[in-house]
Structures are given as structure tokens and as C-alpha cells.
């Protein structure tokens, strides 16, 4: 099934505690159907004029596109970074049953 009404949102967190807080809140608030936490993601990025390398936890958040703004607000409120990574990628195809589950699991 093809649909652009669903998103996979990427968000990195600097600590397990931050990742757990974000993941728990967005699922409990029904802003996401599921969050996968992938530990030991190494990020290399430029920040404030310096190249920085950090170990982070990558969150893969499955949600509906119409919830993105609320999801972004929730992540921003909980995230310890000044500029958290919050990137929504359209889900261009997925099983009908899984996409239905995302819809039913979110508001």
C-alpha cells in the first residue's frame, strides 16, 4: 500500500534517559504508534564552529503526518539539546495492516 500520510521521524538523543523520556511520552500521548531505540549511533557533526563526535541513541518514530507539529513540540519540550534532530520522512509504502495499526494507535 502506498501512502504519504504516515511518517518515519528520526530523532537522536544524547542519553538513554533522554531517549526513554521522549519515546515514552510520544507513545503515551498517542503522537506515535511505535518508537524503536537504536543505541550506540555515532554522530559526527558541525556545531558552533567545531566538528563534534558523540555517541547517541537514534529514535525511529512511526506516526501520522498530520501529527508532526505536535510531535515536534513534544520532542522539543523534553529534549535536552538546544536544536534536537527531528526529521520526518514520508513512508511511501507499507503493509496495509501496519499502516492501519499506526492510524489506530495514534489520535
Secondary structure in CASP SS format (residue, H / E / C, confidence):
PFRMAT SS
TARGET T0000
AUTHOR 0000-0000-0000
METHOD secondary structure of the structure
MODEL  1
X C 1.00
X C 1.00
X C 1.00
X C 1.00
X C 1.00
X E 1.00
X E 1.00
X E 1.00
X E 1.00
X E 1.00
X E 1.00
X E 1.00
X E 1.00
X C 1.00
X C 1.00
X H 1.00
X H 1.00
X H 1.00
X H 1.00
X H 1.00
X H 1.00
X H 1.00
X H 1.00
X H 1.00
X H 1.00
X H 1.00
X H 1.00
X H 1.00
X C 1.00
X C 1.00
X C 1.00
X C 1.00
X C 1.00
X E 1.00
X E 1.00
X E 1.00
X E 1.00
X E 1.00
X E 1.00
X E 1.00
X E 1.00
X E 1.00
X E 1.00
X E 1.00
X E 1.00
X E 1.00
X E 1.00
X C 1.00
X C 1.00
X E 1.00
X E 1.00
X E 1.00
X E 1.00
X E 1.00
X E 1.00
X E 1.00
X E 1.00
X E 1.00
X E 1.00
X E 1.00
X E 1.00
X E 1.00
X E 1.00
X E 1.00
X H 1.00
X H 1.00
X H 1.00
X H 1.00
X H 1.00
X H 1.00
X H 1.00
X H 1.00
X H 1.00
X H 1.00
X H 1.00
X H 1.00
X H 1.00
X H 1.00
X C 1.00
X C 1.00
X C 1.00
X C 1.00
X C 1.00
X C 1.00
X C 1.00
X C 1.00
X E 1.00
X E 1.00
X E 1.00
X E 1.00
X C 1.00
X C 1.00
X C 1.00
X C 1.00
X C 1.00
X H 1.00
X H 1.00
X H 1.00
X H 1.00
X H 1.00
X H 1.00
X H 1.00
X H 1.00
X H 1.00
X H 1.00
X C 1.00
X C 1.00
END
